[in-house]
């Protein structure tokens, strides 16, 4: 493999000029940059990642902990996110190093080891928790990081983040259902311990209030876990308590699929008798019958914003970015 000195000799420039071509090309005249780039290509030169990141404090290799889900579940939306994150990193000339670690304090030795061995230069975090120990440690060690998702129940965010407006997404779903003639809209939620659940529920409740629709607690059922069975059980509870319900906003596609199953069991037609919307627009949303109306998270945009904040010397905008989701309307709420 060619060395930096060999590239410099081939291009008839100094070693510093080659370094500038790699790390600060704006400092070179166009003809000089072209000559050095040509030599790099001809000699198949590959910069030493560790040396470069140490010298420039650049984030070259990004660590991401692959989340584990209860009961061995597959999380289709986070799989989409992971693909988008890798694609965005690679488009900027960087790569993602995947690893697993226990949640909380027990997982910190993994982060420490990865950075101590110079295997990564920074981290993208997900599954952030209140008082998450990763934020404080990464700040103390001055290691770059950014979170996908906010940390709930804290007065200030512990670091840069990119998130999707879940409250706004659920409010949009309510607005859509209202415009299709629905007037009694239930909500399938997660436990109160989930800050994400409270955020999305607040969007449903606020828009119902704005539109003069009922939004009392009996119209929102808490699901213990995010499964189809639990979504079906919660839908049964909702309809048994209030048969006049004509629409359901579910906090996830999985719970919405459970709602569709329960409606079918009762002989009710989704989209006609009771409209249903989900959240995430997972691959399952378009293959069920009727197809599921769902709120799509802009995964490519999320990934791009995360990489920009983490790697740019001067990020293009604030380091707290709230993105807007998109409502994808299908037959479960608006039959054709």
Backbone as numpy.savetxt, mean C-alpha at the origin, in Angstrom:
# Nx Ny Nz CAx CAy CAz Cx Cy Cz
35.85 -8.47 -14.08 35.00 -7.27 -14.08 35.88 -6.03 -14.08
35.51 -5.07 -14.91 36.30 -3.85 -15.02 36.26 -3.04 -13.73
37.33 -2.27 -13.50 37.41 -1.41 -12.33 37.14 0.03 -12.74
36.97 0.88 -11.73 36.74 2.30 -11.99 37.94 2.91 -12.71
39.15 2.51 -12.32 40.35 3.05 -12.95 40.44 2.64 -14.42
40.04 1.41 -14.71 40.08 0.95 -16.10 39.10 1.72 -16.97
37.93 2.02 -16.42 36.95 2.82 -17.16 37.52 4.21 -17.42
38.15 4.80 -16.38 38.73 6.14 -16.53 39.81 6.15 -17.61
40.65 5.12 -17.62 41.72 5.04 -18.62 41.15 4.87 -20.02
40.14 4.05 -20.14 39.53 3.81 -21.45 38.88 5.08 -22.00
38.24 5.85 -21.12 37.57 7.08 -21.55 38.51 8.28 -21.58
39.75 8.06 -21.10 40.75 9.13 -21.04 40.27 10.31 -20.21
39.75 9.96 -19.03 39.31 10.97 -18.06 39.82 10.54 -16.68
39.56 11.38 -15.68 39.97 11.04 -14.33 38.97 10.10 -13.67
39.40 9.46 -12.59 38.51 8.59 -11.82 37.33 9.40 -11.28
37.59 10.63 -10.87 36.53 11.48 -10.34 35.47 11.78 -11.41
35.91 11.92 -12.65 34.95 12.17 -13.72 34.03 10.97 -13.92
34.58 9.77 -13.84 33.76 8.56 -13.93 32.77 8.52 -12.77
33.26 8.86 -11.57 32.40 8.88 -10.40 31.26 9.89 -10.59
31.58 11.05 -11.16 30.54 12.05 -11.41 29.52 11.54 -12.43
29.99 10.82 -13.42 29.08 10.28 -14.43 28.07 9.33 -13.79
28.51 8.61 -12.77 27.64 7.65 -12.10 26.74 8.30 -11.06
27.27 9.28 -10.33 26.56 9.82 -9.17 26.05 11.25 -9.34
26.65 12.01 -10.24 26.24 13.41 -10.44 26.45 13.80 -11.90
25.75 13.15 -12.82 25.99 13.39 -14.25 25.77 14.83 -14.69
24.98 15.59 -13.90 24.72 16.98 -14.27 25.99 17.84 -14.20
27.03 17.33 -13.55 28.27 18.10 -13.42 29.14 18.02 -14.68
28.83 17.10 -15.57 29.68 16.88 -16.74 29.08 17.50 -18.00
29.98 17.88 -18.92 29.53 18.32 -20.23 28.91 17.13 -20.96
27.92 17.36 -21.79 27.23 16.25 -22.48 28.19 15.34 -23.24
29.22 15.91 -23.92 30.13 15.06 -24.69 31.00 14.20 -23.78
31.39 14.74 -22.62 32.18 13.95 -21.67 31.35 12.84 -21.07
30.12 13.16 -20.69 29.23 12.14 -20.12 28.98 11.02 -21.12
28.81 11.39 -22.39 28.56 10.38 -23.42 29.78 9.47 -23.58
30.98 10.05 -23.54 32.19 9.25 -23.69 32.38 8.29 -22.53
32.15 8.77 -21.31 32.31 7.91 -20.14 31.24 6.81 -20.14
30.01 7.18 -20.46 28.92 6.18 -20.51 29.24 5.09 -21.52
29.80 5.48 -22.66 30.18 4.50 -23.68 31.24 3.55 -23.16
32.22 4.06 -22.43 33.27 3.20 -21.86 32.69 2.25 -20.82
31.78 2.76 -20.00 31.13 1.91 -18.99 30.41 0.74 -19.65
29.73 1.04 -20.76 28.98 -0.01 -21.46 29.92 -1.00 -22.14
30.97 -0.50 -22.80 31.90 -1.39 -23.50 32.64 -2.32 -22.55
33.02 -1.80 -21.38 33.77 -2.60 -20.40 32.86 -3.37 -19.45
31.55 -3.16 -19.60 30.57 -3.84 -18.73 30.86 -3.57 -17.26
31.14 -2.30 -16.97 31.46 -1.93 -15.59 30.21 -1.93 -14.71
30.32 -2.49 -13.51 29.23 -2.50 -12.53 29.74 -1.90 -11.24
29.18 -0.76 -10.80 29.65 -0.12 -9.56 29.47 -1.04 -8.36
30.38 -0.93 -7.41 30.26 -1.65 -6.15 29.17 -0.99 -5.33
28.06 -1.71 -5.11 26.89 -1.13 -4.44 27.22 -0.64 -3.04
27.92 -1.45 -2.26 28.22 -1.06 -0.88 29.11 0.18 -0.84
30.13 0.19 -1.69 31.04 1.34 -1.70 30.31 2.60 -2.12
29.45 2.46 -3.11 28.73 3.63 -3.60 27.77 4.18 -2.55
27.03 3.28 -1.88 26.06 3.75 -0.90 26.76 4.35 0.31
27.93 3.82 0.68 28.68 4.39 1.79 29.19 5.79 1.43
29.64 5.94 0.20 30.24 7.20 -0.23 29.20 8.29 -0.41
28.04 7.93 -0.95 27.05 8.95 -1.31 25.85 8.99 -0.38
25.75 8.04 0.57 24.57 7.89 1.45 23.31 7.64 0.63
23.48 7.09 -0.57 22.33 6.80 -1.43 21.66 5.51 -1.00
20.35 5.45 -1.23 19.60 4.22 -0.96 19.59 3.41 -2.26
20.42 2.37 -2.29 20.56 1.55 -3.49 19.73 0.27 -3.40
19.76 -0.37 -2.26 19.01 -1.61 -2.07 18.04 -1.42 -0.90
16.78 -1.73 -1.14 15.70 -1.40 -0.21 15.16 -2.67 0.42
15.08 -2.71 1.73 14.54 -3.86 2.43 13.04 -3.73 2.63
12.33 -4.85 2.45 10.89 -4.87 2.71 10.52 -6.19 3.38
9.89 -6.09 4.53 9.47 -7.28 5.28 8.13 -7.76 4.73
8.11 -8.98 4.20 6.88 -9.55 3.64 5.94 -9.89 4.81
4.75 -9.29 4.84 3.84 -9.52 5.97 3.37 -10.97 6.03
3.12 -11.43 7.23 2.48 -12.73 7.43 1.04 -12.46 7.86
0.12 -13.29 7.39 -1.30 -13.08 7.66 -1.85 -14.23 8.47
-2.86 -13.96 9.31 -3.42 -15.01 10.18 -3.92 -16.21 9.39
-3.73 -17.38 9.99 -4.25 -18.63 9.43 -3.67 -18.93 8.05
-2.49 -18.39 7.75 -1.86 -18.68 6.48 -2.58 -18.11 5.28
-3.41 -17.08 5.49 -4.17 -16.49 4.39 -3.25 -15.83 3.37
-3.69 -15.81 2.13 -3.01 -15.08 1.07 -3.68 -13.71 0.95
-2.90 -12.65 0.99 -3.44 -11.30 0.88 -3.19 -10.81 -0.54
-4.20 -10.92 -1.40 -4.03 -10.64 -2.82 -3.64 -9.19 -3.08
-4.17 -8.27 -2.29 -3.88 -6.85 -2.53 -2.43 -6.53 -2.19
-1.92 -7.10 -1.10 -0.53 -6.85 -0.75 0.41 -7.53 -1.74
-0.02 -8.60 -2.36 0.78 -9.19 -3.44 0.88 -8.22 -4.61
-0.23 -7.55 -4.93 -0.21 -6.54 -5.97 0.74 -5.39 -5.59
0.68 -5.00 -4.32 1.55 -3.93 -3.85 3.02 -4.32 -3.99
3.35 -5.54 -3.61 4.74 -6.00 -3.67 5.25 -5.97 -5.11
4.43 -6.41 -6.05 4.84 -6.38 -7.46 5.06 -4.94 -7.91
4.15 -4.04 -7.53 4.28 -2.63 -7.91 5.52 -2.01 -7.30
5.83 -2.37 -6.04 7.00 -1.82 -5.36 8.29 -2.26 -6.05
8.38 -3.54 -6.40 9.57 -4.04 -7.08 9.73 -3.36 -8.44
8.64 -3.22 -9.17 8.69 -2.59 -10.49 9.14 -1.14 -10.38
8.60 -0.41 -9.40 8.96 0.99 -9.23 10.43 1.13 -8.84
10.90 0.27 -7.94 12.30 0.33 -7.52 13.23 0.05 -8.70
12.89 -0.97 -9.47 13.75 -1.36 -10.59 13.77 -0.29 -11.69
12.66 0.40 -11.85 12.63 1.47 -12.86 13.54 2.62 -12.48
13.90 2.73 -11.20 14.81 3.78 -10.75 16.24 3.24 -10.58
16.48 2.02 -11.05 17.81 1.43 -10.95 18.12 0.81 -9.62
17.08 0.54 -8.82 17.27 -0.06 -7.51 16.55 -1.40 -7.43
16.74 -2.08 -6.32 16.11 -3.38 -6.15 15.57 -3.52 -4.73
14.63 -4.45 -4.58 14.03 -4.72 -3.28 14.58 -6.04 -2.74
15.03 -6.04 -1.51 15.42 -7.26 -0.83 14.28 -7.66 0.11
13.71 -8.83 -0.12 12.58 -9.30 0.68 13.07 -10.14 1.85
12.40 -9.99 2.99 12.73 -10.79 4.16 11.49 -10.94 5.02
11.57 -11.80 6.01 10.49 -11.95 6.98 11.03 -11.67 8.37
10.16 -11.23 9.26 10.55 -10.95 10.64 9.32 -10.97 11.51
9.46 -11.37 12.78 8.32 -11.30 13.70 7.85 -9.86 13.86
6.60 -9.70 14.22 6.03 -8.38 14.45 6.54 -7.82 15.77
6.74 -6.51 15.84 7.10 -5.86 17.09 8.57 -5.97 17.44
8.85 -5.89 18.72 10.23 -5.89 19.21 10.99 -7.14 18.80
10.29 -8.28 18.76 10.96 -9.54 18.42 11.57 -9.52 17.03
11.05 -8.69 16.15 11.58 -8.64 14.80 12.74 -7.68 14.60
13.05 -6.86 15.61 14.08 -5.83 15.43 15.47 -6.39 15.12
15.90 -7.53 15.71 17.22 -8.05 15.35 17.40 -8.32 13.86
16.32 -8.63 13.17 16.42 -8.87 11.72 16.77 -7.57 11.01
16.11 -6.48 11.38 16.40 -5.18 10.77 17.84 -4.75 11.10
18.24 -4.95 12.34 19.59 -4.58 12.75 20.64 -5.35 11.96
20.42 -6.65 11.79 21.39 -7.49 11.08 21.48 -7.11 9.61
20.36 -6.86 8.98 20.37 -6.50 7.55 21.16 -5.22 7.31
20.98 -4.24 8.19 21.69 -2.99 7.99 23.16 -3.09 8.41
23.44 -3.80 9.49 24.82 -3.94 9.96 25.69 -4.63 8.92
25.12 -5.56 8.19 25.86 -6.29 7.16 25.83 -5.59 5.81
25.29 -4.38 5.77 25.20 -3.56 4.56 24.44 -4.27 3.45
23.46 -5.08 3.83 22.64 -5.77 2.84 21.55 -4.86 2.29
21.16 -3.85 3.07 20.19 -2.85 2.60 20.63 -1.47 3.08
20.11 -0.45 2.39 20.43 0.93 2.75 19.25 1.66 3.37
18.05 1.12 3.21 16.85 1.73 3.74 15.71 0.74 3.70
14.55 1.14 4.25 13.43 0.22 4.38 12.12 0.87 3.95
11.26 0.07 3.33 9.85 0.38 3.18 9.12 -0.46 4.22
8.31 0.18 5.06 7.57 -0.52 6.11 6.10 -0.65 5.73
5.48 -1.72 6.17 4.03 -1.86 6.10 3.59 -2.52 7.39
2.28 -2.71 7.55 1.74 -3.26 8.80 2.24 -2.45 10.00
2.25 -1.14 9.87 2.71 -0.29 10.96 1.70 -0.32 12.11
2.21 -0.23 13.32 1.39 -0.30 14.52 1.61 0.93 15.38
0.69 1.17 16.30 0.90 2.23 17.29 2.13 1.88 18.13
3.02 2.86 18.30 4.28 2.67 19.04 5.13 1.57 18.40
5.10 1.50 17.09 5.90 0.53 16.34 7.39 0.76 16.65
8.11 -0.25 17.16 9.51 -0.03 17.56 10.44 0.24 16.39
10.03 -0.10 15.18 10.91 0.09 14.03 11.19 1.56 13.77
10.17 2.41 13.92 10.35 3.83 13.60 11.41 4.48 14.49
11.31 4.27 15.79 12.26 4.90 16.72 13.68 4.42 16.46
13.83 3.11 16.22 15.18 2.57 16.00 15.77 3.08 14.69
14.99 3.10 13.64 15.48 3.57 12.35 15.85 5.05 12.42
15.05 5.84 13.13 15.39 7.26 13.31 16.70 7.42 14.08
16.83 6.65 15.15 18.03 6.74 15.99 19.29 6.38 15.20
19.17 5.37 14.34 20.31 4.92 13.54 20.49 5.74 12.27
19.57 6.69 12.04 19.60 7.54 10.85 19.56 6.71 9.57
18.71 5.71 9.58 18.51 4.83 8.43 17.25 5.31 7.70
17.33 5.57 6.41 16.15 6.04 5.66 15.02 5.01 5.69
13.78 5.49 5.84 12.63 4.60 5.79 11.40 5.41 5.41
10.38 4.69 4.94 9.08 5.29 4.64 8.04 4.20 4.84
6.85 4.58 5.30 5.81 3.61 5.63 4.68 3.65 4.60
4.20 2.46 4.23 2.95 2.36 3.48 1.85 2.25 4.53
1.17 3.36 4.77 0.14 3.39 5.80 0.54 4.28 6.96
-0.47 4.91 7.53 -0.24 5.76 8.70 -0.23 4.92 9.97
0.31 5.52 11.04 0.27 4.89 12.36 -0.88 5.53 13.12
-1.86 4.75 13.47 -3.06 5.27 14.11 -2.85 5.48 15.61
-3.67 6.33 16.18 -3.69 6.60 17.62 -2.42 7.27 18.13
-1.68 7.93 17.24 -0.53 8.72 17.66 -0.77 10.16 17.21
-0.40 11.11 18.07 -0.69 12.51 17.78 0.07 13.02 16.56
1.27 12.53 16.36 2.06 12.88 15.18 2.60 11.60 14.56
2.75 11.62 13.25 3.28 10.44 12.57 4.79 10.31 12.86
5.27 9.08 13.10 6.67 8.88 13.48 7.65 8.89 12.32
7.19 9.18 11.13 8.10 9.21 9.99 7.32 9.44 8.70
8.01 9.51 7.57 7.33 9.72 6.30 6.42 8.55 5.94
5.35 8.84 5.21 4.40 7.79 4.86 3.65 8.12 3.58
3.12 7.07 2.97 2.19 7.18 1.86 0.98 6.32 2.21
-0.22 6.85 2.04 -1.41 6.08 2.39 -2.53 6.42 1.42
-3.58 5.63 1.50 -4.77 5.83 0.68 -5.89 6.35 1.58
-6.68 7.27 1.07 -7.77 7.88 1.82 -8.93 6.88 1.94
-8.86 6.03 2.96 -9.90 5.02 3.15 -11.24 5.61 3.51
-11.23 6.66 4.32 -12.48 7.32 4.68 -13.13 7.92 3.44
-12.33 8.55 2.62 -12.86 9.13 1.39 -13.39 8.07 0.44
-12.70 6.93 0.38 -13.16 5.84 -0.47 -14.51 5.30 -0.05
-14.69 5.10 1.25 -15.98 4.59 1.74 -17.08 5.63 1.57
-16.73 6.90 1.72 -17.71 7.96 1.48 -18.15 7.97 0.02
-17.22 7.72 -0.88 -17.55 7.66 -2.30 -18.49 6.49 -2.59
-18.25 5.36 -1.92 -19.12 4.20 -2.10 -20.55 4.53 -1.64
-20.67 5.21 -0.50 -22.00 5.60 0.00 -22.67 6.54 -0.99
-21.92 7.49 -1.52 -22.48 8.44 -2.49 -23.01 7.71 -3.72
-22.24 6.76 -4.21 -22.66 5.97 -5.37 -23.95 5.21 -5.08
-24.02 4.59 -3.91 -25.21 3.82 -3.55 -26.43 4.73 -3.41
-26.21 5.89 -2.85 -27.30 6.88 -2.71 -27.82 7.29 -4.08
-26.90 7.52 -5.00 -27.30 7.96 -6.34 -28.01 6.86 -7.12
-27.87 5.61 -6.71 -28.60 4.52 -7.36 -29.90 4.20 -6.62
-30.25 5.06 -5.65 -31.54 4.92 -5.00 -31.54 4.22 -3.66
-30.38 3.89 -3.13 -30.31 3.19 -1.83 -30.44 4.19 -0.69
-31.20 3.81 0.32 -31.45 4.74 1.42 -31.18 4.15 2.80
-30.85 2.88 2.88 -30.53 2.27 4.19 -29.28 1.41 3.99
-28.14 1.99 4.29 -26.85 1.40 3.91 -26.12 0.89 5.15
-25.90 -0.40 5.21 -25.16 -1.00 6.32 -23.66 -1.01 6.06
-22.89 -1.35 7.10 -21.43 -1.33 6.99 -20.86 -2.57 7.68
-19.98 -3.28 6.99 -19.26 -4.42 7.57 -17.85 -3.96 7.90
-17.50 -3.99 9.19 -16.24 -3.43 9.65 -15.36 -4.51 10.28
-14.21 -4.09 10.78 -13.30 -4.93 11.56 -13.39 -4.51 13.02
-12.64 -5.15 13.92 -12.68 -4.78 15.35 -12.26 -3.33 15.60
-12.70 -2.79 16.73 -12.37 -1.41 17.09 -10.88 -1.19 17.27
-10.13 -2.24 17.51 -8.68 -2.11 17.72 -7.96 -1.71 16.44
-8.63 -1.79 15.29 -8.01 -1.45 14.01 -8.24 0.02 13.70
-7.16 0.81 13.70 -7.28 2.21 13.33 -7.74 2.38 11.89
-7.29 1.48 11.02 -7.71 1.52 9.63 -9.21 1.33 9.52
-9.75 0.40 10.32 -11.20 0.16 10.31 -11.95 1.40 10.76
-11.48 2.06 11.81 -12.17 3.25 12.31 -12.14 4.37 11.29
-11.03 4.47 10.56 -10.93 5.49 9.53 -11.94 5.26 8.41
-12.02 4.03 7.94 -12.96 3.73 6.84 -14.41 3.85 7.31
-14.67 3.39 8.53 -16.03 3.50 9.07 -16.46 4.96 9.18
-15.51 5.83 9.55 -15.84 7.25 9.69 -16.28 7.85 8.37
-15.72 7.36 7.26 -16.12 7.85 5.95 -17.55 7.46 5.61
-17.90 6.20 5.92 -19.28 5.75 5.72 -20.25 6.57 6.56
-19.91 6.75 7.84 -20.82 7.43 8.75 -20.98 8.91 8.38
-19.88 9.57 8.07 -19.95 10.99 7.75 -20.78 11.26 6.50
-20.59 10.43 5.46 -21.35 10.66 4.24 -22.83 10.34 4.44
-23.13 9.31 5.24 -24.54 9.01 5.55 -25.20 10.21 6.24
-24.49 10.81 7.18 -25.03 11.97 7.89 -25.25 13.12 6.92
-24.28 13.37 6.03 -24.41 14.46 5.06 -25.63 14.27 4.16
-25.92 13.01 3.83 -27.02 12.72 2.92 -28.36 12.51 3.63
-28.35 12.62 4.96 -29.57 12.43 5.73 -29.99 10.98 5.85
-29.01 10.07 5.74 -29.29 8.63 5.85 -29.02 8.15 7.27
-29.68 7.10 7.72 -29.39 6.56 9.06 -27.96 6.04 9.15
-27.31 6.26 10.29 -25.93 5.81 10.47 -25.68 5.36 11.90
-26.72 4.87 12.57 -26.56 4.46 13.97 -25.76 3.16 14.07
-25.34 2.83 15.27 -24.43 1.71 15.49 -24.98 0.38 15.00
-26.29 0.19 15.03 -26.87 -1.09 14.62 -26.67 -1.36 13.14
-26.36 -0.33 12.39 -26.13 -0.51 10.95 -24.69 -0.87 10.62
-23.82 -0.90 11.62 -22.42 -1.26 11.43 -22.11 -2.50 12.27
-21.74 -3.58 11.61 -21.44 -4.83 12.30 -19.94 -5.06 12.29
-19.37 -5.38 13.45 -17.95 -5.66 13.58 -17.68 -7.13 13.28
-16.76 -7.38 12.37 -16.35 -8.75 12.06 -15.09 -9.08 12.87
-15.04 -10.30 13.37 -13.91 -10.70 14.21 -12.64 -10.88 13.39
-12.78 -11.47 12.21 -11.64 -11.70 11.32 -12.07 -11.37 9.89
-11.10 -11.24 9.02 -11.37 -10.87 7.62 -11.48 -12.14 6.78
-12.63 -12.81 6.86 -12.85 -14.03 6.10 -14.23 -13.98 5.43
-14.41 -14.82 4.43 -15.70 -14.89 3.75 -16.78 -15.38 4.71
-16.44 -16.39 5.52 -17.41 -16.90 6.49 -17.87 -15.82 7.45
-16.92 -15.00 7.91 -17.27 -13.95 8.86 -18.09 -12.86 8.17
-17.79 -12.59 6.92 -18.59 -11.62 6.18 -20.02 -12.08 6.00
-20.19 -13.39 5.75 -21.53 -13.95 5.61 -22.28 -13.89 6.94
-21.59 -14.22 8.03 -22.22 -14.18 9.36 -22.66 -12.76 9.71
-21.78 -11.79 9.45 -22.09 -10.40 9.78 -23.25 -9.88 8.93
-23.30 -10.30 7.69 -24.41 -9.89 6.82 -25.73 -10.46 7.32
-25.70 -11.70 7.77 -26.91 -12.31 8.34 -27.37 -11.54 9.57
-26.42 -11.16 10.41 -26.74 -10.39 11.62 -27.35 -9.04 11.23
-26.79 -8.42 10.22 -27.25 -7.12 9.77 -28.69 -7.20 9.24
-28.94 -8.18 8.39 -30.26 -8.30 7.76 -31.32 -8.81 8.73
-30.91 -9.66 9.67 -31.87 -10.13 10.67 -32.33 -8.98 11.56
-31.40 -8.07 11.87 -31.74 -6.95 12.75 -32.51 -5.86 12.00
-32.28 -5.75 10.69 -32.92 -4.67 9.93 -33.17 -5.14 8.49
-34.27 -5.81 8.24 -34.56 -6.33 6.89 -34.71 -5.25 5.83
-34.85 -4.00 6.25 -35.04 -2.92 5.27 -33.73 -2.46 4.63
-32.62 -3.00 5.09 -31.33 -2.60 4.52 -31.31 -2.92 3.02
-30.93 -1.94 2.21 -30.90 -2.15 0.76 -29.51 -2.01 0.16
-28.50 -1.81 1.00 -27.13 -1.74 0.50 -26.16 -2.03 1.65
-24.98 -2.55 1.29 -23.94 -2.86 2.28 -22.60 -2.38 1.74
-21.90 -1.59 2.54 -20.52 -1.21 2.24 -19.63 -2.08 3.12
-18.77 -2.86 2.49 -17.86 -3.73 3.25 -16.47 -3.13 3.26
-15.78 -3.30 4.36 -14.47 -2.71 4.54 -13.38 -3.42 3.75
-13.70 -4.60 3.19 -12.75 -5.35 2.36 -13.52 -6.17 1.33
-12.84 -6.58 0.29 -13.46 -7.45 -0.71 -13.83 -8.80 -0.11
-13.00 -9.30 0.80 -13.27 -10.61 1.40 -14.60 -10.59 2.15
-14.83 -9.58 2.97 -16.10 -9.47 3.68 -17.25 -9.26 2.69
-17.01 -8.51 1.63 -18.05 -8.29 0.63 -18.43 -9.60 -0.06
-17.45 -10.46 -0.31 -17.76 -11.77 -0.91 -18.62 -12.60 0.03
-18.35 -12.48 1.34 -19.21 -13.15 2.32 -20.64 -12.62 2.27
-20.76 -11.30 2.08 -22.10 -10.69 1.96 -22.83 -11.24 0.73
-22.12 -11.36 -0.40 -22.74 -11.90 -1.60 -23.22 -13.33 -1.37
-22.44 -14.10 -0.65 -22.82 -15.48 -0.38 -24.08 -15.55 0.47
-24.16 -14.71 1.49 -25.34 -14.73 2.37 -26.58 -14.24 1.63
-26.42 -13.25 0.78 -27.57 -12.79 -0.01 -28.09 -13.91 -0.89
-27.19 -14.64 -1.53 -27.60 -15.75 -2.36 -28.30 -16.83 -1.57
-27.82 -17.09 -0.36 -28.44 -18.12 0.49 -29.87 -17.74 0.84
-30.13 -16.45 0.94 -31.47 -15.96 1.29 -32.36 -15.75 0.07
-31.83 -16.03 -1.11 -32.62 -15.83 -2.31 -32.71 -14.39 -2.75
-31.81 -13.54 -2.24 -31.77 -12.13 -2.61 -30.75 -11.92 -3.73
-31.05 -11.03 -4.63 -30.16 -10.76 -5.77 -29.30 -9.54 -5.46
-27.97 -9.76 -5.42 -27.05 -8.66 -5.18 -27.11 -7.67 -6.33
-27.21 -6.41 -6.01 -27.31 -5.37 -7.03 -28.74 -5.02 -7.37
-29.66 -5.90 -7.01 -31.08 -5.64 -7.25 -31.79 -5.45 -5.91
-31.80 -6.52 -5.11 -32.45 -6.43 -3.79 -31.57 -5.68 -2.79
-30.31 -6.05 -2.76 -29.34 -5.39 -1.86 -28.05 -5.15 -2.65
-27.60 -3.92 -2.69 -26.34 -3.59 -3.36 -25.18 -3.83 -2.41
-24.02 -4.20 -2.96 -22.83 -4.49 -2.14 -21.60 -3.86 -2.77
-20.77 -3.23 -1.94 -19.47 -2.73 -2.40 -18.38 -3.27 -1.49
-17.19 -3.46 -2.05 -16.04 -3.91 -1.29 -14.95 -2.85 -1.27
-13.77 -3.26 -0.84 -12.64 -2.32 -0.78 -11.37 -3.10 -1.14
-10.62 -2.58 -2.11 -9.32 -3.08 -2.56 -9.32 -3.46 -4.03
-10.49 -3.79 -4.58 -10.57 -4.26 -5.97 -9.55 -5.36 -6.22
-9.63 -6.40 -5.41 -8.75 -7.56 -5.56 -9.11 -8.31 -6.83
-8.25 -9.23 -7.29 -8.56 -10.01 -8.50 -9.88 -10.77 -8.41
-10.33 -11.10 -7.20 -11.58 -11.83 -7.05 -12.80 -10.98 -7.39
-12.67 -9.67 -7.30 -13.82 -8.79 -7.48 -14.44 -8.92 -8.87
-13.62 -9.17 -9.87 -14.14 -9.20 -11.24 -14.53 -10.60 -11.72
-14.30 -11.63 -10.90 -14.59 -12.99 -11.35 -15.82 -13.60 -10.68
-16.35 -12.97 -9.62 -17.55 -13.49 -8.98 -18.77 -13.03 -9.78
-19.91 -13.61 -9.48 -21.14 -13.24 -10.18 -22.23 -12.92 -9.16
-22.78 -11.69 -9.16 -22.36 -10.59 -10.04 -20.99 -10.05 -9.64
-20.31 -9.43 -10.60 -19.00 -8.85 -10.30 -19.15 -7.78 -9.22
-18.11 -7.68 -8.40 -18.18 -6.84 -7.20 -17.73 -5.41 -7.45
-18.57 -4.46 -7.12 -18.15 -3.06 -7.08 -17.15 -2.89 -5.94
-16.03 -2.23 -6.20 -15.00 -2.15 -5.17 -14.19 -0.87 -5.31
-13.52 -0.50 -4.24 -12.69 0.69 -4.19 -11.25 0.27 -4.48
-10.70 0.77 -5.56 -9.36 0.37 -6.01 -8.30 1.29 -5.44
-7.29 0.70 -4.82 -6.14 1.46 -4.35 -5.13 1.60 -5.50
-4.58 2.80 -5.71 -3.66 3.03 -6.83 -2.26 2.49 -6.52
-2.09 1.18 -6.64 -0.86 0.54 -6.20 0.38 1.06 -6.90
0.30 1.28 -8.21 1.48 1.78 -8.93 1.87 3.16 -8.43
0.88 4.01 -8.18 1.16 5.35 -7.68 1.71 5.30 -6.26
1.14 4.43 -5.43 1.63 4.27 -4.06 3.10 3.89 -4.07
3.43 2.86 -4.87 4.81 2.38 -4.93 5.76 3.47 -5.42
5.33 4.20 -6.45 6.17 5.27 -6.98 6.44 6.36 -5.96
5.42 6.73 -5.19 5.58 7.76 -4.17 6.52 7.29 -3.06
6.38 6.02 -2.67 7.26 5.47 -1.63 8.72 5.51 -2.06
8.98 5.06 -3.29 10.36 5.05 -3.78 10.90 6.46 -3.91
10.06 7.40 -4.34 10.50 8.79 -4.48 10.91 9.38 -3.13
10.07 9.18 -2.12 10.38 9.72 -0.80 11.66 9.09 -0.24
11.81 7.78 -0.46 12.93 7.06 0.15 14.25 7.36 -0.53
14.25 7.59 -1.83 15.51 7.66 -2.57 15.89 9.04 -3.06
14.92 9.93 -3.20 15.24 11.24 -3.76 15.94 12.12 -2.73
17.06 12.75 -3.10 17.71 13.69 -2.17 16.76 14.80 -1.75
15.89 15.21 -2.69 14.90 16.23 -2.42 13.56 15.74 -2.97
12.76 14.99 -2.16 11.51 14.42 -2.66 10.62 15.47 -3.30
9.91 15.05 -4.37 9.05 15.97 -5.12 7.73 16.19 -4.38
7.79 16.94 -3.31 6.57 17.22 -2.55 6.73 16.82 -1.09
5.63 16.85 -0.34 5.68 16.51 1.08 6.02 15.04 1.30
6.48 14.73 2.48 6.82 13.34 2.79 5.68 12.63 3.53
4.52 13.26 3.54 3.29 12.61 4.00 2.27 12.78 2.88
1.93 11.68 2.22 1.14 11.77 1.00 -0.09 10.86 1.09
-1.25 11.49 0.98 -2.53 10.78 1.05 -3.12 10.74 -0.35
-3.23 9.54 -0.90 -3.70 9.36 -2.28 -5.17 8.98 -2.31
-5.81 9.32 -3.41 -7.24 9.06 -3.54 -7.50 7.74 -4.27
-8.39 6.91 -3.73 -8.75 5.66 -4.41 -9.80 5.91 -5.49
-10.12 4.85 -6.21 -11.09 4.95 -7.31 -12.18 3.90 -7.11
-13.43 4.33 -7.25 -14.54 3.39 -7.17 -14.76 2.72 -8.53
-14.66 1.40 -8.56 -14.88 0.63 -9.79 -16.26 0.00 -9.69
-17.18 0.48 -10.49 -18.58 0.06 -10.41 -18.83 -1.18 -11.25
-19.44 -2.19 -10.61 -19.80 -3.43 -11.32 -21.22 -3.84 -10.92
-21.59 -5.04 -11.29 -22.96 -5.47 -11.15 -23.49 -5.61 -9.74
-22.65 -5.75 -8.73 -23.15 -5.93 -7.36 -23.82 -4.69 -6.82
-23.64 -3.54 -7.50 -24.29 -2.31 -7.03 -25.06 -1.61 -8.14
-24.76 -1.93 -9.38 -25.40 -1.26 -10.51 -25.56 -2.25 -11.65
-26.52 -3.15 -11.56 -26.68 -4.17 -12.60 -26.98 -3.55 -13.96
-26.34 -4.12 -14.98 -26.53 -3.58 -16.32 -27.79 -4.07 -16.98
